[in-house]
Amino acid sequence: MEKELDIRNFIASVTHCDSYKTIRKSVKVLNEKFKEAEKMGVQIDPVLIEQINMCSQRLISERNLRFEMENMHVSAATKDTVEKLHGLIQLADSYQVEKQYMEQANSLCTKMEDNITARETL
């Protein structure tokens, strides 16, 4: 029970990650805590296992979205980069990534699309 509480507390602690650069480490720590509990013979609640998986997926999706957003520039937008960003946004939305990052990604995507339209118009 103590290990389950430790895992639940860790999941709660990564609800928001200030730096996307630490997300991979957080996912690794979460999975290590789960494996450690299994090795100790702790019977993990199936609902908690589902929460672990969802948290890991959400974190990885958020990390990928934030990483790509940091490396994308409106002035260098292409249809391929916009498609890539759309795909990341859809995936992030399905894993319920924080609203603020979704808004930033959608805003960036709109600006990139507008930039492409402006260049095509010229």
C-alpha positions as CSV (number, residue, x, y, z in Angstrom):
1,M,0.0,0.0,0.0
2,E,2.9,2.3,0.8
3,K,4.4,1.8,-2.7
4,E,1.0,2.5,-4.3
5,L,0.8,5.7,-2.4
6,D,4.3,6.6,-3.5
7,I,3.4,6.1,-7.1
8,R,0.1,8.1,-6.8
9,N,2.0,10.9,-5.2
10,F,4.6,10.9,-8.0
11,I,1.8,11.0,-10.6
12,A,0.3,14.0,-8.8
13,S,3.7,15.7,-8.7
14,V,4.1,15.5,-12.5
15,T,0.7,17.0,-13.3
16,H,2.6,20.1,-14.5
17,C,6.2,20.1,-15.7
18,D,7.9,23.5,-15.9
19,S,10.6,22.2,-18.2
20,Y,9.9,19.7,-20.9
21,K,13.5,18.6,-20.7
22,T,12.9,16.8,-17.4
23,I,9.9,14.8,-18.7
24,R,11.8,11.8,-19.9
25,K,13.4,11.5,-16.6
26,S,10.1,11.7,-14.8
27,V,8.6,8.9,-17.0
28,K,11.7,6.8,-16.3
29,V,11.3,7.4,-12.5
30,L,7.6,6.6,-12.7
31,N,8.3,3.3,-14.5
32,E,11.1,2.4,-12.1
33,K,8.8,2.9,-9.1
34,F,6.3,0.6,-10.7
35,K,8.9,-2.1,-11.5
36,E,10.3,-1.8,-8.0
37,A,6.9,-2.4,-6.5
38,E,6.4,-5.4,-8.7
39,K,9.8,-6.8,-7.6
40,M,8.8,-6.4,-4.0
41,G,5.6,-8.5,-4.7
42,V,3.3,-5.5,-4.2
43,Q,-0.1,-6.2,-5.8
44,I,-0.7,-3.1,-7.8
45,D,-4.3,-2.0,-8.4
46,P,-5.3,-2.3,-12.1
47,V,-6.7,1.2,-11.9
48,L,-3.3,2.5,-10.8
49,I,-1.6,0.6,-13.6
50,E,-3.9,2.4,-16.0
51,Q,-3.1,5.7,-14.4
52,I,0.6,5.0,-14.7
53,N,0.3,4.2,-18.4
54,M,-1.9,7.3,-19.1
55,C,0.5,9.5,-17.2
56,S,3.5,8.2,-19.1
57,Q,1.7,8.6,-22.4
58,R,0.6,12.2,-21.5
59,L,4.1,13.2,-20.4
60,I,5.8,11.8,-23.5
61,S,3.1,13.4,-25.8
62,E,3.6,16.7,-24.0
63,R,7.4,16.5,-24.2
64,N,7.2,15.8,-28.0
65,L,4.8,18.6,-28.6
66,R,6.8,21.2,-26.5
67,F,10.1,20.1,-28.1
68,E,8.8,20.5,-31.6
69,M,7.1,23.8,-30.8
70,E,10.4,25.1,-29.5
71,N,12.2,24.1,-32.7
72,M,9.5,25.4,-35.2
73,H,9.6,28.9,-36.5
74,V,6.7,30.7,-38.1
75,S,8.8,32.2,-40.8
76,A,10.2,28.7,-41.8
77,A,6.8,27.0,-41.9
78,T,6.1,24.5,-44.6
79,K,3.1,22.3,-45.2
80,D,5.0,19.4,-43.8
81,T,5.9,21.2,-40.5
82,V,2.2,22.2,-40.2
83,E,1.1,18.6,-40.8
84,K,3.6,17.4,-38.2
85,L,2.4,19.9,-35.7
86,H,-1.2,19.0,-36.4
87,G,-0.4,15.3,-35.7
88,L,1.3,16.2,-32.4
89,I,-1.6,18.3,-31.4
90,Q,-4.1,15.6,-32.1
91,L,-2.0,13.0,-30.1
92,A,-1.5,15.5,-27.3
93,D,-5.2,16.2,-27.2
94,S,-6.1,12.5,-27.0
95,Y,-3.7,12.1,-24.0
96,Q,-5.1,15.3,-22.3
97,V,-2.0,17.4,-22.3
98,E,-2.3,20.6,-20.3
99,K,-4.6,23.2,-21.8
100,Q,-1.9,25.9,-21.9
101,Y,0.4,23.8,-24.2
102,M,-2.5,22.9,-26.4
103,E,-3.4,26.6,-26.8
104,Q,0.2,27.5,-27.5
105,A,0.5,24.7,-30.1
106,N,-2.8,25.7,-31.8
107,S,-1.7,29.3,-31.9
108,L,1.6,28.4,-33.4
109,C,-0.1,26.2,-36.0
110,T,-2.5,29.0,-37.0
111,K,0.4,31.5,-37.4
112,M,2.3,29.0,-39.5
113,E,-0.7,28.4,-41.7
114,D,-1.2,32.1,-42.1
115,N,2.5,32.6,-42.9
116,I,2.3,29.9,-45.6
117,T,-0.9,31.5,-47.1
118,A,0.8,35.0,-47.1
119,R,3.8,33.6,-48.9
120,E,1.7,31.8,-51.5
121,T,-0.3,35.0,-52.0
122,L,2.8,37.0,-52.7
